[in-house]
Amino acid sequence: MNFTQDPPIEFKKNFITASLTTFDIGGPADIVAWPKNSQELISIIQWANKNNLKNTFLGGGSNVLISDKGIRDLLIVTSGMNEIKILQDDLYEFGAGCDVQELTQWAIKNNLSGLEFAGGLPGSLGGAVWMNARAYGSEFSKIVTWAEAVNQNNEVEFFNNDEMNFVYKHSVFQERPLRLTKVRMKLLTLDDNTSINNKTQSNIDDRDSKDQYHIKSAGCVFKNNYAAGIPSGKLIEDAGLKGYQIGGAEIYAKHANFVVNKNNAKASDVIALMQLAKKAVQDKFNITIEPEVQFIGDFDEFSI
Ligand SMILES: Cc1cc2nc3c(=O)[nH]c(=O)nc-3n(C[C@H](O)[C@H](O)[C@H](O)COP(=O)(O)OP(=O)(O)OC[C@H]3O[C@@H](n4cnc5c(N)ncnc54)[C@H](O)[C@@H]3O)c2cc1C
């Protein structure tokens, strides 16, 4: 890979991406860059375009499986884009790289209600909006009012909530290359934070009781098939696959829709387990389940 001038912002070469993911899986990226704001993001995409390099986007790395061969060209990580601005009463603007767990703690400190459902949710705000992440009876579509994104021509676009095409685990940001940079959310100021703290903490405790913080995973690897009416985890469990292992990866013995990196698992182990689970559910119940986890990087062709 050749380029005449170094990237214009903070970057590293040949960076092992496993450390950027909750799966702890992923080979080297040729270049990783950490923009701190929209201007830096635009400048690094301009630099990549000028050097004919493709770019891949990563938030908190909690919903991705990165190839064992890594990522060619440029990986852009959003964690530095984490500014918070108060726009007016109850309306806040956040950098897309804000860590959701930190945001829920910030909301408690500031007596702000609305984010309790996301207590303990790994990942960045941008990733959560991209996937319309949901938990404990709510989802991001319910609190996001507006977002800014950079499109494939490196132009800034703005979206109101009704333009974000939110449905189950989907947003407009998946429909074409749109890099989320800023997100506005309406949060309600309460006189005291007791109920905010209690609800947030009870969700964190529930996740903790399921050992979610002690395993290397990307959460649920399959979406639920709502037409089928049975959660994917239950289907995989009833197909007899709970605890099944390939290489260093396991269909989690405590929750069959999680795949766990138990012992230096490769991305190929995770893919093999997902292919097995999908086929078993299809064969046994005639129900099709689709991946939720996003496959990023230099994969040989495969299908799940
Ligand atoms: C233990 C555990 C529990 C989980 N529980 C839940 C749960 O209860 N509910 C739930 O919905 N999910 C859950 N997840 C999955 C994951 O945490 C969420 O989907 C999270 O919102 C992903 O955010 P991220 O920043 O980590 O995204 P990443 O994994 O970094 O990226 C996911 C996708 O989003 C894209 N992306 C990320 N940021 C941006 C951006 N700024 N602009 C454009 N595209 C972007 C990436 O390119 C990638 O395609 C869980 C994961 C783990 C590990």
The ligand as a MOL file (V3000), in Angstrom:
LIG
                    3D

  0  0  0     0  0            999 V3000
M  V30 BEGIN CTAB
M  V30 COUNTS 53 58 0 0 0
M  V30 BEGIN ATOM
M  V30 1 C -22.0880 -8.1720 25.8630 0
M  V30 2 C -22.8660 -7.5220 24.7540 0
M  V30 3 C -24.2120 -7.2410 24.9310 0
M  V30 4 C -24.9520 -6.6280 23.9040 0
M  V30 5 N -26.2720 -6.3500 24.1250 0
M  V30 6 C -26.9860 -5.7460 23.1520 0
M  V30 7 C -28.3620 -5.4040 23.3730 0
M  V30 8 O -28.9170 -5.6190 24.4460 0
M  V30 9 N -29.0460 -4.8040 22.3600 0
M  V30 10 C -28.4480 -4.5180 21.1570 0
M  V30 11 O -29.1160 -3.9640 20.2630 0
M  V30 12 N -27.1460 -4.8220 20.9220 0
M  V30 13 C -26.4060 -5.4200 21.8850 0
M  V30 14 N -25.0810 -5.7040 21.6650 0
M  V30 15 C -24.4730 -5.3900 20.3600 0
M  V30 16 C -23.7770 -4.0110 20.3150 0
M  V30 17 O -23.3620 -3.6280 21.6040 0
M  V30 18 C -24.6810 -2.9150 19.7630 0
M  V30 19 O -25.1650 -3.2420 18.4830 0
M  V30 20 C -23.9170 -1.5790 19.6860 0
M  V30 21 O -24.8530 -0.5560 19.5300 0
M  V30 22 C -22.8920 -1.5340 18.5540 0
M  V30 23 O -22.1850 -0.3090 18.6530 0
M  V30 24 P -20.6250 -0.2330 18.2950 0
M  V30 25 O -20.2090 1.1660 18.4060 0
M  V30 26 O -19.8680 -1.2190 19.0970 0
M  V30 27 O -20.6660 -0.6820 16.7800 0
M  V30 28 P -19.4860 -1.4260 16.0010 0
M  V30 29 O -19.4560 -2.8530 16.4310 0
M  V30 30 O -18.2320 -0.6590 16.1010 0
M  V30 31 O -20.0350 -1.3420 14.5210 0
M  V30 32 C -21.2040 -2.0180 14.1280 0
M  V30 33 C -21.5800 -1.5190 12.7370 0
M  V30 34 O -21.9190 -0.1420 12.8400 0
M  V30 35 C -21.1130 0.6200 11.9500 0
M  V30 36 N -20.8400 1.8820 12.6270 0
M  V30 37 C -20.3590 2.0600 13.8760 0
M  V30 38 N -20.2960 3.3650 14.1620 0
M  V30 39 C -20.7420 4.0170 13.0750 0
M  V30 40 C -20.9150 5.3860 12.7440 0
M  V30 41 N -20.5910 6.3730 13.5880 0
M  V30 42 N -21.3940 5.7000 11.5070 0
M  V30 43 C -21.7000 4.7350 10.6100 0
M  V30 44 N -21.5560 3.4260 10.8650 0
M  V30 45 C -21.0880 3.0730 12.0850 0
M  V30 46 C -19.8540 -0.1990 11.7240 0
M  V30 47 O -19.2380 0.1210 10.4870 0
M  V30 48 C -20.4260 -1.6070 11.7470 0
M  V30 49 O -20.9440 -1.9430 10.4770 0
M  V30 50 C -24.3160 -6.3110 22.6790 0
M  V30 51 C -22.9520 -6.5890 22.5050 0
M  V30 52 C -22.2330 -7.1780 23.5360 0
M  V30 53 C -20.7640 -7.4360 23.3400 0
M  V30 END ATOM
M  V30 BEGIN BOND
M  V30 1 1 1 2
M  V30 2 1 2 3
M  V30 3 2 2 52
M  V30 4 2 3 4
M  V30 5 1 4 5
M  V30 6 1 4 50
M  V30 7 2 5 6
M  V30 8 1 6 7
M  V30 9 1 6 13
M  V30 10 2 7 8
M  V30 11 1 7 9
M  V30 12 1 9 10
M  V30 13 2 10 11
M  V30 14 1 10 12
M  V30 15 2 12 13
M  V30 16 1 13 14
M  V30 17 1 14 15
M  V30 18 1 14 50
M  V30 19 1 15 16
M  V30 20 1 16 17
M  V30 21 1 16 18
M  V30 22 1 18 19
M  V30 23 1 18 20
M  V30 24 1 20 21
M  V30 25 1 20 22
M  V30 26 1 22 23
M  V30 27 1 23 24
M  V30 28 2 24 25
M  V30 29 1 24 26
M  V30 30 1 24 27
M  V30 31 1 27 28
M  V30 32 2 28 29
M  V30 33 1 28 30
M  V30 34 1 28 31
M  V30 35 1 31 32
M  V30 36 1 32 33
M  V30 37 1 33 34
M  V30 38 1 33 48
M  V30 39 1 34 35
M  V30 40 1 35 36
M  V30 41 1 35 46
M  V30 42 1 36 37
M  V30 43 1 36 45
M  V30 44 2 37 38
M  V30 45 1 38 39
M  V30 46 1 39 40
M  V30 47 2 39 45
M  V30 48 1 40 41
M  V30 49 2 40 42
M  V30 50 1 42 43
M  V30 51 2 43 44
M  V30 52 1 44 45
M  V30 53 1 46 47
M  V30 54 1 46 48
M  V30 55 1 48 49
M  V30 56 2 50 51
M  V30 57 1 51 52
M  V30 58 1 52 53
M  V30 END BOND
M  V30 END CTAB
M  END
